[in-house]
Amino acid sequence: MQGYKVVFTQIGQAEIQEFVVKEPKENEVVIKVLYTLISAGTEKAIFRGEVQTGCTFPRVPGYSSVGTIVKVGKNVTQFKEGDRVFAARGGHGSYNCELP
């Protein structure tokens, strides 16, 4: 399965890049992302390469999203495919792999 993500490739440059969505590990789920949250202050500081962020490039920005579970790892019992979830990790992309 193919996905797309926003990548800050260097200071002041962003690209949309294609990636292969990995299979979930035994305790993970794969989420098809519907919405991501933009933290304008943090992401603008990272995009500008401001020293206080301590970020290196390339970097996938973002850290929270809402989506639908499309795959579950074999040990996941509290969620199932089709569940809508909030993910507190992951970046701005079409899919995220998360620990529930």
DSSP file (Angstrom, degrees, kcal/mol; ACC not computed):
  #  RESIDUE AA STRUCTURE BP1 BP2  ACC     N-H-->O    O-->H-N    N-H-->O    O-->H-N    TCO  KAPPA ALPHA  PHI   PSI    X-CA   Y-CA   Z-CA
    1    1 A M              0   0    0      0, 0.0    20,-2.7     0, 0.0     2,-0.3   0.000 360.0 360.0 360.0 138.2    0.0    0.0    0.0
    2    2 A Q  E     +A   20   0A   0     18,-0.2     2,-0.3    16,-0.0    18,-0.2  -0.777 360.0 178.3-103.5 146.1    1.3    3.5   -0.9
    3    3 A G  E     -A   19   0A   0     16,-3.0    16,-2.4    -2,-0.3     2,-0.3  -0.826  19.5-131.4-134.7 176.1    0.9    6.6    1.2
    4    4 A Y  E     +A   18   0A   0     -2,-0.3    90,-2.8    14,-0.2    91,-0.4  -0.975  21.9 179.9-131.3 145.5    2.0   10.3    1.0
    5    5 A K  E     -AB  17  93A   0     12,-2.3    12,-2.9    -2,-0.3     2,-0.4  -0.984  30.8-114.0-143.7 154.0    3.6   12.4    3.7
    6    6 A V  E     -A   16   0A   0     86,-2.9     2,-0.4    -2,-0.3    10,-0.2  -0.749  35.6-171.0 -84.3 132.8    4.8   16.0    4.1
    7    7 A V  E     -A   15   0A   0      8,-2.9     8,-2.4    -2,-0.4     2,-1.0  -0.992  23.8-145.6-130.1 125.9    8.6   16.2    4.6
    8    8 A F  E     -AC  14  59A   0     51,-3.4    51,-2.0    -2,-0.4     6,-0.2  -0.818  22.9-177.6 -82.2 107.0   10.6   19.2    5.5
    9    9 A T  E     -     0   0A   0      4,-1.1     2,-0.3    -2,-1.0    -1,-0.2   0.785  61.7 -20.2 -83.2 -28.5   13.7   18.3    3.4
   10   10 A Q  E >  S-A   13   0A   0      3,-1.0     3,-2.3    -3,-0.1    -1,-0.2  -0.946  99.5 -47.1-163.7 175.2   15.8   21.3    4.5
   11   11 A I  T 3  S+     0   0    0     -2,-0.3    37,-0.2     1,-0.3    36,-0.1  -0.316 127.1   3.0 -56.0 126.2   15.3   24.7    6.1
   12   12 A G  T 3  S+     0   0    0     35,-2.9     2,-0.4     1,-0.1    -1,-0.3   0.585 110.4 103.0  75.6  11.6   12.5   26.5    4.2
   13   13 A Q  E <   +A   10   0A   0     -3,-2.3    -4,-1.1    34,-0.2    -3,-1.0  -0.988  41.7 177.4-132.9 130.3   11.7   23.6    1.9
   14   14 A A  E     -A    8   0A   0     -2,-0.4     2,-0.3    -6,-0.2    -6,-0.2  -0.964   3.5-179.1-128.2 146.4    8.7   21.1    2.1
   15   15 A E  E     -A    7   0A   0     -8,-2.4    -8,-2.9    -2,-0.3     2,-0.6  -0.955  29.1-125.9-137.6 156.3    7.8   18.3   -0.2
   16   16 A I  E     -A    6   0A   0     -2,-0.3     2,-0.4   -10,-0.2   -10,-0.2  -0.942  37.9-170.9 -99.9 122.0    5.0   15.7   -0.5
   17   17 A Q  E     -A    5   0A   0    -12,-2.9   -12,-2.3    -2,-0.6     2,-0.2  -0.892  20.0-126.9-119.0 145.4    6.7   12.3   -0.8
   18   18 A E  E     +A    4   0A   0     -2,-0.4     2,-0.3   -14,-0.2   -14,-0.2  -0.617  32.7 176.7 -83.6 146.1    5.4    8.9   -1.5
   19   19 A F  E     -A    3   0A   0    -16,-2.4   -16,-3.0    -2,-0.2     2,-0.5  -0.975  34.0-107.9-146.4 160.7    6.1    6.0    0.9
   20   20 A V  E     -A    2   0A   0     -2,-0.3     2,-0.5   -18,-0.2   -18,-0.2  -0.797  35.1-128.0 -89.3 126.6    5.3    2.4    1.4
   21   21 A V        -     0   0    0    -20,-2.7     2,-0.1    -2,-0.5    75,-0.0  -0.635  28.5-134.0 -76.3 122.3    2.9    1.8    4.3
   22   22 A K        -     0   0    0     -2,-0.5    -1,-0.1     1,-0.1     3,-0.1  -0.349  19.1-102.6 -77.3 157.6    4.5   -0.8    6.6
   23   23 A E        -     0   0    0      1,-0.1     2,-0.1    -2,-0.1    -1,-0.1  -0.515  47.4-100.6 -71.5 145.5    2.6   -3.7    8.0
   24   24 A P        -     0   0    0      0, 0.0    50,-0.2     0, 0.0    -1,-0.1  -0.426  31.7-122.6 -70.2 142.8    1.7   -3.2   11.7
   25   25 A K    >   -     0   0    0     48,-0.1     3,-2.1    -2,-0.1    50,-0.1  -0.249  45.3 -84.6 -70.3 173.7    3.9   -4.9   14.3
   26   26 A E  T 3  S+     0   0    0      1,-0.3    49,-2.5    47,-0.2    50,-0.4   0.739 130.8  36.3 -59.1 -25.2    2.1   -7.2   16.7
   27   27 A N  T 3  S+     0   0    0     48,-0.2    -1,-0.3    47,-0.1     2,-0.2   0.108 106.3  86.7-113.3  21.4    1.0   -4.4   19.0
   28   28 A E    <   -     0   0    0     -3,-2.1    45,-2.7    71,-0.2     2,-0.3  -0.723  56.6-150.1-117.7 165.6    0.4   -1.7   16.4
   29   29 A V  E     -DE  72  98B   0     69,-2.7    69,-2.7    -2,-0.2     2,-0.5  -0.954  15.8-131.8-128.4 153.1   -2.4   -0.5   14.2
   30   30 A V  E     -DE  71  97B   0     41,-2.6    40,-2.9    -2,-0.3    41,-1.3  -0.929  25.0-159.5-104.0 129.2   -2.3    1.2   10.8
   31   31 A I  E     -DE  69  96B   0     65,-3.4    65,-2.0    -2,-0.5     2,-0.8  -0.926  16.1-143.1-113.8 127.9   -4.5    4.3   10.6
   32   32 A K  E     -DE  68  95B   0     36,-3.2    36,-2.2    -2,-0.5    63,-0.2  -0.827  35.7-131.3 -84.1 114.1   -5.8    5.9    7.3
   33   33 A V  E     +D   67   0B   0     61,-2.1    34,-0.3    -2,-0.8     3,-0.1  -0.473  35.2 172.3 -77.5 132.5   -5.5    9.5    8.3
   34   34 A L  E    S+     0   0B   0     32,-3.0     2,-0.3     1,-0.4    33,-0.2   0.768  71.3   8.2-100.7 -41.1   -8.5   11.8    7.7
   35   35 A Y  E     -D   66   0B   0     31,-2.0    31,-2.6    59,-0.0    -1,-0.4  -0.993  59.6-161.6-143.1 145.3   -7.3   15.0    9.5
   36   36 A T  E     -D   65   0B   0     -2,-0.3     2,-0.5    29,-0.2    29,-0.2  -0.924  22.9-121.7-123.4 156.2   -4.0   16.2   11.1
   37   37 A L        -     0   0    0     27,-2.2     2,-0.6    -2,-0.3    26,-0.5  -0.836  19.3-150.2 -98.7 128.5   -3.5   19.0   13.5
   38   38 A I        -     0   0    0     -2,-0.5     2,-0.9    24,-0.1     3,-0.1  -0.870   4.0-159.7 -98.6 125.4   -1.2   21.8   12.6
   39   39 A S     >  -     0   0    0     -2,-0.6     4,-2.9     1,-0.2     5,-0.4  -0.841  12.1-165.4 -99.5  93.3    0.7   23.5   15.4
   40   40 A A  H  > S+     0   0    0     -2,-0.9     4,-1.9     1,-0.2     5,-0.2   0.833  80.6  47.3 -56.1 -40.7    1.5   26.7   13.5
   41   41 A G  H  > S+     0   0    0      2,-0.2     4,-1.9     3,-0.2    -1,-0.2   0.953 117.4  40.4 -66.8 -49.3    4.1   28.0   16.0
   42   42 A T  H  > S+     0   0    0      2,-0.2     4,-2.3     1,-0.2    -2,-0.2   0.943 118.8  45.0 -65.8 -49.1    6.0   24.8   16.4
   43   43 A E  H  X S+     0   0    0     -4,-2.9     4,-2.6     1,-0.2    -1,-0.2   0.856 112.4  51.6 -68.7 -33.8    5.9   23.7   12.7
   44   44 A K  H  X S+     0   0    0     -4,-1.9     4,-2.0    -5,-0.4    -1,-0.2   0.905 110.1  50.1 -66.9 -39.5    6.8   27.2   11.5
   45   45 A A  H  X>S+     0   0    0     -4,-1.9     5,-2.6    -5,-0.2     4,-0.6   0.910 113.0  45.8 -63.8 -42.1    9.8   27.3   13.8
   46   46 A I  H ><5S+     0   0    0     -4,-2.3     3,-1.2     3,-0.2    -2,-0.2   0.935 111.1  52.4 -65.3 -45.8   10.9   23.8   12.6
   47   47 A F  H 3<5S+     0   0    0     -4,-2.6   -35,-2.9     1,-0.3   -34,-0.2   0.862 111.7  47.0 -57.9 -37.3   10.4   24.9    8.9
   48   48 A R  H 3<5S-     0   0    0     -4,-2.0    -1,-0.3   -37,-0.2    -2,-0.2   0.588 112.1-122.8 -81.2 -10.3   12.5   28.0    9.5
   49   49 A G  T <<5 -     0   0    0     -3,-1.2    -3,-0.2    -4,-0.6    -2,-0.1   0.812  39.5-174.7  74.1  30.0   15.2   25.9   11.3
   50   50 A E    > < -     0   0    0     -5,-2.6     3,-1.8    -6,-0.2     4,-0.5  -0.379  28.4-126.9 -64.9 136.3   15.1   27.9   14.5
   51   51 A V  G >  S+     0   0    0      1,-0.3     3,-1.5     2,-0.2    -1,-0.1   0.819 101.7  64.8 -55.7 -40.7   17.8   26.8   16.9
   52   52 A Q  G 3  S+     0   0    0      1,-0.3    -1,-0.3     2,-0.1    -6,-0.1   0.693  93.0  63.9 -63.0 -17.7   15.5   26.1   19.9
   53   53 A T  G <  S-     0   0    0     -3,-1.8    -1,-0.3    -8,-0.2    -2,-0.2   0.798  86.5-152.5 -76.1 -26.7   13.7   23.3   18.1
   54   54 A G    <   +     0   0    0     -3,-1.5     2,-0.2    -4,-0.5    -3,-0.1   0.727  39.5 155.6  63.6  21.6   16.8   21.2   17.9
   55   55 A C        -     0   0    0     -5,-0.4     2,-0.3     4,-0.0    -1,-0.2  -0.490  31.5-155.7 -86.7 150.4   15.5   19.6   14.7
   56   56 A T        -     0   0    0     -2,-0.2   -46,-0.1     2,-0.1    -7,-0.0  -0.781  30.8 -80.5-114.4 164.8   17.4   17.9   12.0
   57   57 A F  S    S+     0   0    0     -2,-0.3     2,-0.2   -48,-0.1   -48,-0.1  -0.901  98.7  44.6-121.0 148.5   16.4   17.5    8.4
   58   58 A P  S    S+     0   0    0      0, 0.0     2,-0.3     0, 0.0   -49,-0.2   0.543  79.5 165.1 -72.6 158.0   14.7   15.7    6.7
   59   59 A R  B     -C    8   0A   0    -51,-2.0   -51,-3.4    -2,-0.2   -49,-0.1  -0.997  37.6-138.8-146.8 137.4   11.8   15.7    9.1
   60   60 A V        -     0   0    0     -2,-0.3   -53,-0.2   -53,-0.2    30,-0.1  -0.880  32.2-146.4 -94.6 112.8    8.1   14.7    8.9
   61   61 A P        +     0   0    0      0, 0.0    31,-2.6     0, 0.0   -55,-0.2  -0.295  50.5  63.5 -77.6 164.6    6.2   17.4   10.8
   62   62 A G        -     0   0    0     29,-0.3    28,-0.2   -23,-0.1   -24,-0.1  -0.003  42.7-160.2 104.5 152.9    3.1   16.8   12.8
   63   63 A Y        +     0   0    0    -26,-0.5     2,-0.3     1,-0.3    28,-0.2   0.329  66.3  47.5-153.4   9.7    2.2   14.9   15.9
   64   64 A S        +     0   0    0    -27,-0.4   -27,-2.2    26,-0.1    -1,-0.3  -0.978  53.8 157.1-154.7 147.4   -1.6   14.3   16.1
   65   65 A S  E     -DF  36  87B   0     22,-2.3    22,-3.3    -2,-0.3     2,-0.4  -0.967  30.4-130.0-157.6 168.0   -4.3   13.0   13.8
   66   66 A V  E     +DF  35  86B   0    -31,-2.6   -32,-3.0    -2,-0.3   -31,-2.0  -0.986  43.8 128.6-125.8 138.1   -7.7   11.5   13.5
   67   67 A G  E     -DF  33  85B   0     18,-2.3    18,-2.9    -2,-0.4     2,-0.4  -0.931  51.5 -83.0-166.7-169.5   -8.4    8.5   11.2
   68   68 A T  E     -DF  32  84B   0    -36,-2.2   -36,-3.2    -2,-0.3     2,-0.3  -0.939  39.8-116.5-117.3 134.1   -9.8    5.0   10.7
   69   69 A I  E     +D   31   0B   0     14,-2.7    13,-3.0    -2,-0.4   -38,-0.2  -0.526  33.7 171.8 -70.1 128.4   -7.9    1.8   11.5
   70   70 A V  E     +     0   0B   0    -40,-2.9     2,-0.3     1,-0.3   -39,-0.2   0.586  66.7  20.0-112.5 -17.7   -7.3   -0.2    8.4
   71   71 A K  E     -D   30   0B   0    -41,-1.3   -41,-2.6     9,-0.1     2,-0.4  -0.989  63.3-159.2-150.1 145.5   -5.0   -3.0    9.9
   72   72 A V  E     -D   29   0B   0     -2,-0.3   -43,-0.2   -43,-0.2   -45,-0.1  -0.962  23.4-116.5-125.6 145.2   -4.4   -4.3   13.3
   73   73 A G    >   -     0   0    0    -45,-2.7     3,-1.6    -2,-0.4   -47,-0.2  -0.333  37.7-103.3 -71.4 161.8   -1.4   -6.3   14.7
   74   74 A K  T 3  S+     0   0    0      1,-0.3   -47,-0.1   -50,-0.2   -48,-0.1   0.717 118.8  48.3 -64.9 -22.0   -2.0   -9.8   15.9
   75   75 A N  T 3  S+     0   0    0    -49,-2.5     2,-0.5   -50,-0.1    -1,-0.3   0.443  82.8 108.8 -96.9   0.0   -1.9   -8.8   19.6
   76   76 A V    <   +     0   0    0     -3,-1.6   -49,-0.1   -50,-0.4   -48,-0.1  -0.668  29.6 154.6 -81.4 120.8   -4.3   -5.8   19.4
   77   77 A T        +     0   0    0     -2,-0.5    -1,-0.2     3,-0.1    -3,-0.0   0.619  61.1  63.3-118.0 -22.2   -7.6   -6.7   21.1
   78   78 A Q  S    S+     0   0    0      2,-0.0     2,-0.3     0, 0.0    -2,-0.1   0.577 105.9  43.3 -86.4  -7.4   -9.1   -3.3   22.1
   79   79 A F        -     0   0    0      4,-0.0     2,-0.3     3,-0.0     3,-0.0  -0.928  64.2-168.9-132.4 158.3   -9.4   -2.0   18.6
   80   80 A K    >   -     0   0    0     -2,-0.3     3,-2.0    -9,-0.0   -11,-0.3  -0.933  40.9 -73.3-140.2 164.6  -10.6   -3.4   15.2
   81   81 A E  T 3  S+     0   0    0     -2,-0.3   -11,-0.2     1,-0.2     3,-0.1  -0.322 118.3  32.5 -56.1 137.8  -10.5   -2.4   11.6
   82   82 A G  T 3  S+     0   0    0    -13,-3.0    -1,-0.2     1,-0.3     2,-0.2   0.170  83.9 132.3  98.0 -17.4  -13.0    0.4   11.0
   83   83 A D    <   -     0   0    0     -3,-2.0   -14,-2.7   -14,-0.1     2,-0.5  -0.465  54.8-133.0 -67.5 136.9  -12.7    2.0   14.4
   84   84 A R  E     +F   68   0B   0    -16,-0.2     2,-0.3    -2,-0.2   -16,-0.2  -0.801  36.4 176.1 -89.8 132.0  -12.2    5.8   14.2
   85   85 A V  E     -F   67   0B   0    -18,-2.9   -18,-2.3    -2,-0.5     2,-0.5  -0.911  34.2-127.7-137.8 159.7   -9.3    6.9   16.5
   86   86 A F  E     -F   66   0B   0     -2,-0.3     2,-0.5   -20,-0.2   -20,-0.2  -0.928  25.8-156.8-102.3 131.8   -7.2    9.9   17.6
   87   87 A A  E     -F   65   0B   0    -22,-3.3   -22,-2.3    -2,-0.5   -24,-0.1  -0.952  12.3-163.9-114.0 126.4   -3.5    9.3   17.3
   88   88 A A  S    S+     0   0    0     -2,-0.5     2,-0.2   -24,-0.2    -1,-0.1   0.415  77.5  45.0 -88.4   1.5   -1.2   11.4   19.5
   89   89 A R  S    S+     0   0    0    -24,-0.1   -24,-0.2    10,-0.1   -26,-0.2  -0.756  75.5  74.2-130.3-179.3    1.8   10.5   17.4
   90   90 A G        -     0   0    0     -2,-0.2     2,-0.1   -28,-0.2     6,-0.1  -0.091  63.5-104.7  95.8 161.3    2.5   10.4   13.7
   91   91 A G        -     0   0    0      4,-0.2     2,-1.4   -28,-0.2   -29,-0.3  -0.362  49.9 -60.2-113.0-169.3    3.0   13.1   11.1
   92   92 A H  S    S+     0   0    0    -31,-2.6   -86,-2.9   -86,-0.2     2,-0.3  -0.634  88.0 115.6 -77.5  95.4    1.2   14.8    8.3
   93   93 A G  B    S-B    5   0A   0     -2,-1.4   -88,-0.3   -88,-0.3   -60,-0.1  -0.950  77.3-107.7-154.8 170.7    0.6   11.8    6.1
   94   94 A S  S    S+     0   0    0    -90,-2.8   -61,-2.1    -2,-0.3     2,-0.3   0.706 103.9  27.0 -79.9 -20.0   -2.1    9.7    4.6
   95   95 A Y  E     -E   32   0B   0    -91,-0.4     2,-0.3   -63,-0.2   -63,-0.2  -0.994  63.4-172.2-140.8 146.7   -1.2    6.7    6.9
   96   96 A N  E     -E   31   0B   0    -65,-2.0   -65,-3.4    -2,-0.3     2,-0.5  -0.982  17.1-142.7-133.7 148.6    0.3    6.3   10.3
   97   97 A C  E     +E   30   0B   0     -2,-0.3     2,-0.3   -67,-0.2   -67,-0.2  -0.966  35.0 173.9-111.0 123.7    1.4    3.3   12.2
   98   98 A E  E     -E   29   0B   0    -69,-2.7   -69,-2.7    -2,-0.5    -2,-0.0  -0.869  39.1-120.5-132.8 156.8    0.7    3.6   15.9
   99   99 A L              0   0    0     -2,-0.3   -71,-0.2   -71,-0.2   -10,-0.1  -0.874 360.0 360.0 -88.7 127.4    0.7    1.8   19.3
  100  100 A P              0   0    0      0, 0.0    -1,-0.1     0, 0.0   -72,-0.1   0.523 360.0 360.0 -73.6 360.0   -2.9    1.9   20.6
